[in-house]
Amino acid sequence: MNVKRYTARNSRDALKLVREALGVDAVVLSTKPCAEGIEVLAMAQGALDHLARNAPGAAATEQVATAAATMTPPTTPPVTSRTAAPQAASTPEAQAPRPA
C-alpha cells in the first residue's frame, strides 16, 4: 500500500498537490488540520484496485455476492386472522345511503 502524505496551507492547495502527484483518480483517505494548515493522506486508484483484488477473502466475498444474486427470496404464506372481519354486502341496495 503506497499511501502518501501531503500538507498545504488549505485543502484546495493540498488536493492540487494530490492531483498533480497521483492523478485525478487519486483516492483521499483522510484530511485533518495540522501545523502547516491541512494534511491529506492519499493513494493512487491503481493501488486501491490492487489491494481489492489481492485482499484476503476477496474471492470468498465475490462468491457470496454471486450466490446471493442467484438466490430466490423466501416466500411467506398469507397472514390470516383468527376472527374474520364482517364483510359488507355487495348488492347496490346495501351500498346506497340510507335516508335520515
Buried (B, 14 or more C-beta within 10 A) or exposed (E): EEEBEBBBEEBEBBBEBBEEEBEEEBBBBEBEEEEEEBBBBBBBEBBBEEEEEEEEEEEEEEEEEEEEEEEEEEEEEEEEEEEEEEEEEEEEEEEEEEEE
